[in-house]
């Protein structure tokens, strides 16, 4: 039994954040992960941690490039 007459209430969903906000949130997460990995002395990093740093570097470069292109396109509009 529900406290609402007529069945379950409709859940209100927050609107999805804009693409740029999601991209910056992802970037912040990746930067935090990168920072944590870089705090590990290089000689103590595992092979997996080294590979993850390389992957993060590539992904961040791509993300910043995409955001830069988007900003340029919006500036021309």
Backbone as a printed PyTorch tensor [residue, N CA C, xyz], in Angstrom:
tensor([[[  0.8420,  -1.1870,   0.0000],
         [  0.0000,   0.0000,   0.0000],
         [  0.8790,   1.2390,   0.0000]],

        [[  0.4500,   2.2240,  -0.7040],
         [  1.2230,   3.4550,  -0.8190],
         [  0.5380,   4.5970,  -0.0840]],

        [[  1.3230,   5.5660,   0.3250],
         [  0.7720,   6.7290,   1.0230],
         [  0.1040,   7.6910,   0.0560]],

        [[  0.2550,   7.4690,  -1.2220],
         [ -0.3010,   8.3590,  -2.2380],
         [ -1.5160,   7.6990,  -2.8710]],

        [[ -2.6530,   8.3780,  -2.8440],
         [ -3.8320,   7.7850,  -3.4800],
         [ -3.6080,   7.6170,  -4.9730]],

        [[ -4.0490,   6.5190,  -5.4770],
         [ -3.9680,   6.3010,  -6.9160],
         [ -2.6780,   5.6520,  -7.3740]],

        [[ -1.8580,   5.1570,  -6.4680],
         [ -0.6510,   4.4460,  -6.8810],
         [  0.6120,   5.2100,  -6.5480]],

        [[  1.6910,   4.7800,  -7.1440],
         [  3.0070,   5.3750,  -6.8930],
         [  3.0940,   6.7740,  -7.4920]],

        [[  3.7470,   7.6880,  -6.7980],
         [  3.9010,   9.0360,  -7.3680],
         [  4.8900,   9.0010,  -8.5240]],

        [[  4.7270,   9.9190,  -9.4140],
         [  5.6920,  10.0470, -10.5000],
         [  6.9400,  10.7070,  -9.9450]],

        [[  8.0550,  10.0740, -10.1450],
         [  9.3170,  10.6450,  -9.6700],
         [  9.7470,  11.7450, -10.6160]],

        [[ 10.1190,  12.8460, -10.0440],
         [ 10.6250,  13.9440, -10.8660],
         [ 12.1240,  13.7760, -11.0130]],

        [[ 12.5700,  13.7990, -12.2290],
         [ 13.9980,  13.6530, -12.5070],
         [ 14.5950,  15.0240, -12.7780]],

        [[ 15.7900,  15.2050, -12.2640],
         [ 16.5130,  16.4380, -12.5490],
         [ 16.8550,  16.4450, -14.0340]],

        [[ 16.8020,  17.6040, -14.6610],
         [ 17.2020,  17.6420, -16.0780],
         [ 18.6830,  17.2720, -16.1950]],

        [[ 18.9970,  16.6430, -17.2890],
         [ 20.3800,  16.2350, -17.5250],
         [ 21.2420,  17.4790, -17.7040]],

        [[ 22.4270,  17.4990, -17.0700],
         [ 23.2750,  18.6870, -17.2080],
         [ 23.7510,  18.8500, -18.6530]],

        [[ 24.0640,  20.0740, -19.0410],
         [ 24.5570,  20.3070, -20.4020],
         [ 25.8420,  19.5140, -20.6620]],

        [[ 26.0860,  19.2550, -21.9220],
         [ 27.2510,  18.4770, -22.3510],
         [ 28.5430,  19.0400, -21.7610]],

        [[ 28.7040,  20.3480, -21.7680],
         [ 29.9360,  20.9460, -21.2580],
         [ 30.1200,  20.6720, -19.7740]],

        [[ 29.0230,  20.7300, -19.0140],
         [ 29.1110,  20.4700, -17.5780],
         [ 29.5460,  19.0320, -17.3390]],

        [[ 28.9720,  18.1070, -18.0940],
         [ 29.3810,  16.6990, -17.9620],
         [ 30.8500,  16.5310, -18.3250]],

        [[ 31.2860,  17.2160, -19.3640],
         [ 32.6800,  17.1030, -19.7850],
         [ 33.6220,  17.6480, -18.7160]],

        [[ 33.2820,  18.7910, -18.1300],
         [ 34.1340,  19.3460, -17.0850],
         [ 34.1270,  18.4610, -15.8380]],

        [[ 32.9900,  17.8580, -15.5220],
         [ 32.9110,  16.9480, -14.3780],
         [ 33.7930,  15.7320, -14.6200]],

        [[ 33.7310,  15.1900, -15.8240],
         [ 34.5880,  14.0620, -16.1820],
         [ 36.0550,  14.4640, -16.0920]],

        [[ 36.3840,  15.6480, -16.6050],
         [ 37.7680,  16.1210, -16.5540],
         [ 38.2440,  16.2440, -15.1150]],

        [[ 37.4130,  16.7930, -14.2430],
         [ 37.7970,  16.9240, -12.8350],
         [ 38.0620,  15.5610, -12.2120]],

        [[ 37.2280,  14.5890, -12.5350],
         [ 37.4230,  13.2400, -12.0140],
         [ 38.7500,  12.6570, -12.5180]],

        [[ 38.9940,  12.8040, -13.8150],
         [ 40.2260,  12.2500, -14.3850],
         [ 41.4550,  12.9650, -13.8350]],

        [[ 41.3770,  14.2750, -13.6560],
         [ 42.5030,  15.0240, -13.1050],
         [ 42.7860,  14.5670, -11.6770]],

        [[ 41.7340,  14.3350, -10.9070],
         [ 41.9180,  13.8360,  -9.5460],
         [ 42.5850,  12.4740,  -9.5290]],

        [[ 42.1540,  11.6060, -10.4320],
         [ 42.7640,  10.2820, -10.5320],
         [ 44.2250,  10.3950, -10.9490]],

        [[ 44.4930,  11.2460, -11.9270],
         [ 45.8600,  11.4560, -12.3880],
         [ 46.7300,  11.9880, -11.2480]],

        [[ 46.2190,  12.9540, -10.5050],
         [ 46.9640,  13.5360,  -9.3880],
         [ 47.3100,  12.4610,  -8.3490]],

        [[ 46.3230,  11.6110,  -8.0370],
         [ 46.5600,  10.5430,  -7.0640],
         [ 47.6450,   9.5870,  -7.5570]],

        [[ 47.6140,   9.2510,  -8.8280],
         [ 48.6270,   8.3460,  -9.3810],
         [ 50.0000,   9.0050,  -9.4120]],

        [[ 50.0450,  10.2960,  -9.7050],
         [ 51.3320,  10.9930,  -9.7590],
         [ 51.9560,  11.1680,  -8.3780]],

        [[ 51.1530,  11.0780,  -7.3380],
         [ 51.6900,  11.1780,  -5.9800],
         [ 52.4460,   9.9150,  -5.5870]],

        [[ 52.2050,   8.8350,  -6.3190],
         [ 52.9460,   7.5900,  -6.0800],
         [ 54.3140,   7.7510,  -6.7320]],

        [[ 55.3960,   7.5590,  -5.9830],
         [ 56.7170,   7.6750,  -6.6170],
         [ 56.8080,   6.7620,  -7.8450]],

        [[ 57.4260,   7.2760,  -8.8830],
         [ 57.4850,   6.5410, -10.1560],
         [ 58.0040,   5.1210,  -9.9740]],

        [[ 59.0130,   4.9510,  -9.1550],
         [ 59.6070,   3.6120,  -8.9660],
         [ 58.6410,   2.6380,  -8.2830]],

        [[ 57.6190,   3.1860,  -7.6010],
         [ 56.6670,   2.3450,  -6.8740],
         [ 55.3790,   2.0730,  -7.6490]],

        [[ 55.1970,   2.7020,  -8.7990],
         [ 53.9810,   2.5070,  -9.5840],
         [ 53.9760,   1.1360, -10.2400]],

        [[ 52.7910,   0.5420, -10.2720],
         [ 52.6460,  -0.7350, -10.9610],
         [ 52.5400,  -0.4680, -12.4700]],

        [[ 52.6800,  -1.5330, -13.2450],
         [ 52.5090,  -1.4000, -14.6960],
         [ 51.1000,  -0.9010, -15.0200]],

        [[ 50.1200,  -1.3870, -14.2890],
         [ 48.7370,  -0.9570, -14.5080],
         [ 48.5920,   0.5390, -14.2290]],

        [[ 49.2130,   1.0370, -13.1860],
         [ 49.1550,   2.4650, -12.8640],
         [ 49.8540,   3.2990, -13.9350]],

        [[ 50.9650,   2.8020, -14.4530],
         [ 51.6660,   3.5190, -15.5360],
         [ 50.7970,   3.5850, -16.7830]],

        [[ 50.1590,   2.4660, -17.1260],
         [ 49.2820,   2.4410, -18.2970],
         [ 48.1010,   3.3850, -18.0970]],

        [[ 47.5520,   3.4190, -16.8870],
         [ 46.4160,   4.3010, -16.6180],
         [ 46.8170,   5.7610, -16.7650]],

        [[ 48.0270,   6.1150, -16.3340],
         [ 48.5020,   7.4930, -16.5030],
         [ 48.5890,   7.8690, -17.9750]],

        [[ 49.0910,   6.9550, -18.7900],
         [ 49.1760,   7.2170, -20.2320],
         [ 47.7730,   7.3980, -20.8080]],

        [[ 46.8510,   6.5290, -20.4130],
         [ 45.4730,   6.6200, -20.8890],
         [ 44.8300,   7.9260, -20.4510]],

        [[ 45.0090,   8.3050, -19.1840],
         [ 44.4530,   9.5600, -18.6890],
         [ 45.0160,  10.7470, -19.4570]],

        [[ 46.2980,  10.7270, -19.7260],
         [ 46.9270,  11.8220, -20.4740],
         [ 46.2840,  11.9690, -21.8500]],

        [[ 46.0960,  10.8550, -22.5400],
         [ 45.4750,  10.8900, -23.8780],
         [ 44.0220,  11.3520, -23.8070]],

        [[ 43.2780,  10.7990, -22.8420],
         [ 41.8640,  11.1510, -22.7210],
         [ 41.6790,  12.6220, -22.3610]],

        [[ 42.5150,  13.1300, -21.4630],
         [ 42.4220,  14.5450, -21.0940],
         [ 42.7740,  15.4450, -22.2710]],

        [[ 43.8050,  15.0810, -23.0270],
         [ 44.1540,  15.8650, -24.2200],
         [ 42.9800,  15.9240, -25.1900]],

        [[ 42.3320,  14.7730, -25.4330],
         [ 41.1770,  14.7280, -26.3450],
         [ 40.0190,  15.5550, -25.8110]],

        [[ 39.7770,  15.4450, -24.5130],
         [ 38.6710,  16.1770, -23.9040],
         [ 38.8960,  17.6780, -23.9950]],

        [[ 40.1000,  18.1440, -23.6480],
         [ 40.3860,  19.5860, -23.7170],
         [ 40.2940,  20.0730, -25.1620]],

        [[ 40.7650,  19.2560, -26.0910],
         [ 40.7000,  19.6410, -27.5010],
         [ 39.2410,  19.7760, -27.9460]],

        [[ 38.4000,  18.8230, -27.5440],
         [ 36.9810,  18.8790, -27.9130],
         [ 36.3140,  20.1070, -27.2950]],

        [[ 36.6190,  20.3960, -26.0350],
         [ 36.0350,  21.5740, -25.3900],
         [ 36.5200,  22.8640, -26.0510]],

        [[ 37.7780,  22.8970, -26.4280],
         [ 38.3360,  24.0800, -27.1070],
         [ 37.6370,  24.3060, -28.4490]],

        [[ 37.4670,  23.2250, -29.2140],
         [ 36.7850,  23.3330, -30.5150],
         [ 35.3420,  23.7920, -30.3280]],

        [[ 34.6880,  23.2700, -29.3100],
         [ 33.2970,  23.6580, -29.0470],
         [ 33.2200,  25.1380, -28.6690]],

        [[ 34.1220,  25.5890, -27.8290],
         [ 34.1400,  26.9900, -27.4250],
         [ 34.3770,  27.8910, -28.6390]],

        [[ 35.2850,  27.4910, -29.5200],
         [ 35.5530,  28.2620, -30.7330],
         [ 34.3190,  28.3100, -31.6160]],

        [[ 33.6360,  27.1590, -31.7580],
         [ 32.4330,  27.1120, -32.5930],
         [ 31.3410,  27.9820, -32.0030]],

        [[ 31.1880,  27.9920, -30.7110],
         [ 30.1680,  28.8190, -30.0660],
         [ 30.5160,  30.2940, -30.1980]],

        [[ 31.8000,  30.5970, -30.1920],
         [ 32.2320,  31.9910, -30.3400],
         [ 31.9710,  32.5410, -31.7290]],

        [[ 31.9220,  31.6740, -32.7210],
         [ 31.6780,  32.1080, -34.1130],
         [ 30.1880,  32.2010, -34.4230]],

        [[ 29.3770,  31.5780, -33.5540],
         [ 27.9270,  31.5510, -33.8250],
         [ 27.2620,  32.8770, -33.5770]]])
